[in-house]
């Protein structure tokens, strides 16, 4: 089934793209959530008319992502954890905890957008990547200290 995307969908496409997806995926997820419309002749013609609007929306989303990236890069998260010998943490710092700390600082980010190469298990300074948009990623500075 071919659909026209109205929103950016991870691992599928960008606003205005015509993509082929499984009928169930379109019927049960994309269409009800408003992420896409069915790619019929009528909708394809309407798409041409709406391309300018979609382009404006695409630029607006990109601009908002860039502003949020600048805000995130200005933040340094300081986390205090219990640590044992050799500065090794009891447990680990995960993306879920980083998302909660960002929310406390006034930046609400889905934890799935925060990418850690591996969970943080030692004291020190680390960098986490926050994927805000397919073209925009922010570096989040995390400092883990002993509690």
C-alpha positions in Angstrom: 0.0 0.0 0.0 1.4 3.4 -0.9 0.9 6.3 1.5 1.9 10.0 1.6 3.7 11.0 4.8 2.3 14.0 6.7 5.0 13.7 9.5 8.6 12.6 9.7 8.5 8.8 10.6 11.7 7.2 11.9 13.2 4.6 9.5 10.5 5.3 6.9 10.7 8.8 5.4 10.2 12.5 5.6 7.2 14.8 5.3 5.7 14.6 1.7 7.4 11.4 0.7 5.4 8.7 -1.0 6.4 5.4 0.5 5.2 1.8 0.1 4.3 0.1 3.4 2.5 -3.0 4.5 -1.3 -2.6 4.5 -1.6 -3.4 8.1 1.1 -0.9 9.2 -0.7 1.8 7.2 -4.2 0.9 8.4 -3.4 0.3 12.0 -0.7 2.8 12.8 0.1 5.5 10.1 -3.5 6.4 9.1 -5.1 6.5 12.5 -2.3 8.5 14.1 -2.4 11.0 11.2 1.2 10.4 10.2 0.1 9.6 6.6 -2.7 9.6 4.1 -3.5 7.0 1.4 -1.7 7.8 -1.9 -4.7 7.9 -4.3 -4.9 10.0 -7.5 -7.0 12.6 -5.7 -4.6 12.8 -2.7 -1.6 12.9 -5.1 -3.0 16.0 -6.8 -3.8 17.5 -3.4 -0.2 16.7 -2.4 1.1 18.9 -5.2 -1.0 21.8 -3.8 0.0 20.9 -0.2 3.8 20.6 -1.0 4.4 24.3 -0.2 2.6 23.9 3.1 4.5 20.7 3.9 7.8 22.4 2.9 7.0 25.2 5.3 6.2 22.7 8.1 9.4 20.8 7.3 11.4 23.9 7.7 9.6 24.9 10.9 10.2 21.4 12.5 13.9 21.6 11.5 14.2 25.1 13.0 12.5 24.0 16.2 14.9 21.0 16.4 17.9 23.3 15.9 16.7 25.5 18.7 16.1 22.6 21.0 19.6 21.2 20.1 21.2 24.5 21.2 19.2 24.4 24.4 20.3 20.8 25.1 24.0 21.4 24.3 24.0 24.3 26.9 22.9 21.8 29.6 25.3 19.7 31.7 23.7 17.0 33.7 25.3 16.3 37.1 24.4 12.9 38.5 25.4 11.6 41.9 25.6 7.8 42.2 27.0 5.4 44.7 30.2 3.9 43.5 32.5 1.2 44.7 36.1 0.4 44.2 37.8 1.7 41.0 35.0 4.3 40.6 32.7 1.7 39.3 29.0 2.4 39.8 26.5 0.2 41.5 24.1 -0.2 38.6 24.3 2.1 35.6 23.2 5.4 34.2 20.7 4.8 31.4 18.9 6.9 28.8 15.7 6.6 30.9 17.5 8.4 33.8 18.9 11.0 31.5 15.4 11.7 30.1 14.1 12.2 33.6 16.9 14.6 34.5 16.3 16.6 31.3 12.6 16.8 32.1 13.5 18.2 35.5 15.5 20.9 33.7 12.5 21.8 31.5 13.4 19.8 28.3 11.1 17.0 27.6 12.7 14.4 25.3 11.6 10.8 24.6 14.2 8.4 26.1 14.4 6.5 22.8 15.9 9.6 21.2 18.9 9.6 23.7 21.6 7.4 22.4 24.3 6.0 24.6 27.0 3.8 23.1 26.8 1.7 26.2 25.3 2.3 29.7 27.5 4.5 31.9 29.0 2.4 34.6 31.9 4.5 35.8 32.4 8.0 37.3 33.5 10.8 35.0 32.4 12.9 32.1 30.4 11.4 29.2 28.6 12.5 26.1 25.2 11.3 25.0 23.8 12.0 21.6 20.2 13.2 21.4 18.6 12.6 18.0 16.0 15.3 17.6 15.5 15.2 13.8 17.0 13.2 11.0 19.3 16.1 10.2 19.8 17.4 13.8 21.5 15.7 16.7 22.7 17.4 20.0 25.5 16.4 22.3 24.5 16.1 25.9 27.2 16.4 28.5 26.8 14.1 31.5 29.0 14.3 34.6 28.7 11.3 37.0 30.1 12.0 40.5 30.3 9.9 43.7 27.3 10.2 46.1 
